[in-house]
Amino acid sequence: MLPFKNFIKEEALKFQPPAGAVAAAKKAIEWKEKYPNEVKAMTRTGWVRARQLANGDKISYDILKRMSAFNRHRKNSTINPEKKDRPWRDNGYIAWLGWGGDAGVDWAMKMSKKTREAEESEKLKEKKALNEKTELAGWEDGGTYANSKFKILEFIGPDELESKLGTRKCLEIEKISESRTSDSVQKTFMSLNANDINELREFLEDYSTEKDTPNVK
């Protein structure tokens, strides 16, 4: 299951199917309506998808990926010779048309790849921005350095910390202190601006986990 934030992001993406996909789906529906007793292809979900495409509705990223995955049925993209006179009886071919046919599946594969590459590029940009912002040596080790440095509540009294950085920043630092996952550490650290980071670094200069003892109130 997708994390909620990713689900919301993906749901915001909509894709307009090409005319070829619309035409293919319409053909499948036309045969279904004309030969209701002979067309046995597809599940209810398949027909819902066919009508969505036939209407020219925009589709979500999730559906786009499903269409792309339908490429595994490409062997059904041509009519079975034994049913060439009555193609509507070819279940595989009807299903292929219902999911957009050649035009729809090819388009879905192309757009899925393009979207995936864009997401990967965005992640690389975020990682670069994080590295530039933190300038923490060894960050790629999963945040070990960050965790060891930011577990400062074990060594610094909360009153002293609050007097230096303020209540809001203290709460953010506390989140970092309690975190043991790189994503959480990065997310919280990114909420600090450049001035906060510099102040925090200067503040930590006076403390060493080797010489100081915990001072938690």
C-alpha positions in Angstrom: 0.0 0.0 0.0 1.2 3.5 -0.9 2.1 5.9 1.9 -0.7 8.5 2.2 1.4 11.4 1.0 2.4 9.4 -2.1 -1.2 8.3 -2.7 -2.3 12.0 -2.7 0.5 12.9 -5.0 -0.3 10.2 -7.5 -4.0 10.9 -7.4 -3.2 14.5 -8.5 -1.7 13.2 -11.7 -4.1 12.8 -14.6 -3.4 11.6 -18.1 -5.5 12.1 -21.3 -5.7 8.9 -23.3 -4.9 9.2 -27.0 -7.5 8.9 -29.7 -6.4 5.5 -30.7 -7.1 4.2 -27.2 -10.5 5.8 -27.2 -11.3 4.2 -30.6 -10.2 0.7 -29.5 -12.3 0.8 -26.3 -15.3 2.0 -28.3 -14.9 -0.9 -30.6 -14.9 -3.4 -27.8 -18.1 -1.8 -26.3 -19.8 -1.7 -29.7 -19.3 -5.4 -30.1 -20.4 -6.0 -26.5 -23.7 -4.1 -27.1 -24.3 -5.7 -30.6 -23.5 -9.2 -29.6 -24.3 -9.4 -25.8 -24.7 -13.2 -25.9 -21.5 -13.9 -27.7 -19.0 -11.4 -26.1 -17.8 -13.2 -23.0 -14.5 -11.3 -22.5 -13.3 -9.2 -19.6 -14.3 -8.8 -16.0 -16.5 -6.0 -14.7 -13.4 -4.0 -13.9 -12.3 -4.4 -17.5 -15.5 -3.0 -18.9 -15.4 -0.1 -16.4 -11.9 0.6 -17.8 -13.2 0.3 -21.4 -16.0 2.8 -20.8 -13.6 5.2 -19.1 -11.3 5.1 -22.1 -14.2 5.2 -24.6 -15.5 8.4 -22.9 -12.1 10.0 -23.2 -11.9 10.5 -19.5 -8.5 11.4 -18.0 -7.0 8.5 -16.0 -5.0 8.4 -12.8 -1.3 7.4 -12.6 -2.4 4.1 -11.0 -4.6 3.2 -13.9 -1.9 4.3 -16.4 0.5 1.8 -14.8 -2.1 -0.9 -15.0 -2.6 -0.2 -18.7 1.2 -0.3 -19.1 1.3 -3.7 -17.3 -1.3 -5.0 -19.7 1.5 -5.2 -22.3 2.0 -8.7 -20.9 -1.1 -9.7 -23.0 0.3 -8.3 -26.2 -0.1 -11.7 -27.8 -3.8 -10.9 -27.9 -3.3 -7.8 -30.0 -4.1 -9.7 -33.1 -7.3 -11.7 -33.8 -7.1 -15.4 -33.5 -7.2 -16.8 -37.1 -9.9 -19.3 -36.0 -12.2 -16.4 -35.1 -11.3 -13.9 -37.8 -14.9 -14.0 -39.2 -16.3 -13.3 -35.7 -13.6 -11.3 -33.9 -16.0 -10.4 -31.0 -15.7 -14.0 -29.9 -12.0 -13.7 -29.3 -11.9 -12.9 -25.6 -8.2 -12.0 -25.6 -8.6 -9.6 -28.5 -11.7 -7.9 -26.9 -9.8 -7.5 -23.7 -6.9 -6.0 -25.5 -9.2 -3.4 -27.2 -11.0 -2.7 -23.9 -7.7 -1.7 -22.3 -6.9 0.7 -25.1 -5.4 -1.6 -27.8 -2.0 -1.0 -29.3 -2.3 2.7 -29.1 -3.4 2.7 -25.5 -0.9 0.2 -24.1 2.0 1.7 -26.0 1.1 5.2 -24.8 0.7 4.0 -21.2 4.1 2.4 -21.3 5.7 5.5 -22.6 4.0 7.8 -20.1 4.7 5.5 -17.2 8.3 5.5 -18.1 8.4 9.2 -18.5 6.6 9.8 -15.2 8.8 7.3 -13.3 11.9 9.0 -14.6 10.6 12.4 -13.6 9.9 11.1 -10.1 13.4 9.7 -9.9 14.9 12.9 -11.1 12.9 14.8 -8.5 14.2 12.5 -5.8 17.8 13.1 -7.0 17.2 16.9 -6.8 15.8 16.6 -3.3 18.8 14.5 -2.3 21.2 17.0 -3.8 19.4 19.9 -2.0 19.7 18.0 1.2 23.4 17.3 0.8 24.0 21.0 -0.1 22.0 22.2 2.8 23.5 19.9 5.5 27.0 19.5 4.2 27.3 16.6 6.7 30.1 14.2 5.9 28.9 10.6 5.7 25.2 11.5 5.4 24.9 8.7 2.8 25.4 6.1 5.6 21.8 6.5 6.4 22.0 9.4 8.8 24.2 7.8 11.4 26.3 11.0 11.8 23.1 13.0 12.1 21.6 10.7 14.6 24.7 10.7 16.8 25.0 14.5 16.7 21.3 15.3 17.2 20.7 13.0 20.1 21.6 16.1 22.1 18.8 15.9 24.7 20.8 13.2 26.4 23.6 15.7 27.0 22.0 19.1 27.1 19.3 20.3 29.5 16.0 21.2 27.7 15.9 24.6 29.4 19.4 25.4 28.1 18.5 24.2 24.6 15.3 26.2 24.5 17.0 29.4 25.6 19.3 29.0 22.6 17.0 27.9 19.8 13.5 28.6 21.0 10.6 26.3 21.8 9.6 25.4 18.2 13.1 24.4 17.2 13.5 22.4 20.4 10.5 20.4 19.4 12.0 19.8 16.0 15.3 18.8 17.5 13.5 16.4 19.8 11.9 14.8 16.8 15.3 14.2 15.4 16.6 12.9 18.7 13.9 10.3 18.9 14.1 9.3 15.2 16.0 6.3 14.0 15.2 6.4 10.4 17.0 8.4 7.7 13.8 9.7 6.1 12.5 11.2 9.4 15.9 12.7 10.2 16.2 14.3 6.7 12.6 15.6 6.7 13.0 17.3 10.1 16.4 18.6 9.4 15.2 20.1 6.1 12.7 22.2 8.2 15.6 24.1 9.7 16.8 27.2 7.8 20.4 28.0 7.2 20.7 30.2 10.2 19.2 27.5 12.5 21.7 25.0 11.2 24.6 27.3 11.8 23.4 28.2 15.3 22.9 24.5 16.0 26.4 23.6 14.8 28.0 26.3 16.9 25.9 25.2 19.9 27.1 21.6 19.5 30.7 22.7 19.3 30.7 23.0 23.1 29.4 19.5 23.6 31.1 16.2 23.1 29.5 12.8 23.7 32.9 11.6 24.9 33.4 14.2 27.7 29.8 15.3 28.7 27.4 13.4 30.8 23.6 13.3 30.2 21.8 16.3 31.6 18.2 15.5 31.1 15.6 17.1 33.4 
